[in-house]
């Protein structure tokens, strides 16, 4: 269970507004995986931050990036060669949403 600081950062990851790309980039490198996972759900996340999170150590983060509509195509292409089941599930969900 995350401590209070991680919970606050996790909530901030969802709430960071537009015009804060430096904060989004910093949260992409946060040591707590919950923060990075919540960051993917931020409506203001940038393609550059998604590209960073595409190589995250947490499978659920990579899966969320794989299915995110703002993930750049070159990142999707790179993720397509992954044997990680989480990434493959994310890509499958992404493809089913675009059909």
TAVENZI-V995099 format. One record per residue. RES is the residue in one small letter. NEAR is the number of other C-alpha atoms within 10 Angstrom. Layout:
res=RES near=NEAR
res=RES near=NEAR
//
This chain:
res=x near=6
res=x near=12
res=x near=8
res=x near=9
res=x near=10
res=x near=17
res=x near=15
res=x near=12
res=x near=19
res=x near=22
res=x near=16
res=x near=18
res=x near=26
res=x near=20
res=x near=15
res=x near=18
res=x near=15
res=x near=12
res=x near=9
res=x near=11
res=x near=16
res=x near=10
res=x near=13
res=x near=27
res=x near=18
res=x near=12
res=x near=22
res=x near=25
res=x near=15
res=x near=16
res=x near=10
res=x near=17
res=x near=20
res=x near=20
res=x near=24
res=x near=25
res=x near=25
res=x near=20
res=x near=28
res=x near=23
res=x near=15
res=x near=18
res=x near=13
res=x near=18
res=x near=23
res=x near=17
res=x near=17
res=x near=16
res=x near=21
res=x near=26
res=x near=21
res=x near=15
res=x near=25
res=x near=23
res=x near=14
res=x near=19
res=x near=10
res=x near=15
res=x near=17
res=x near=17
res=x near=25
res=x near=27
res=x near=26
res=x near=25
res=x near=32
res=x near=31
res=x near=21
res=x near=19
res=x near=13
res=x near=16
res=x near=21
res=x near=16
res=x near=12
res=x near=10
res=x near=18
res=x near=19
res=x near=12
res=x near=10
res=x near=21
res=x near=15
res=x near=10
res=x near=11
res=x near=9
res=x near=13
res=x near=11
res=x near=18
res=x near=25
res=x near=19
res=x near=15
res=x near=21
res=x near=23
res=x near=15
res=x near=16
res=x near=19
res=x near=12
res=x near=10
res=x near=10
res=x near=7
res=x near=5
//
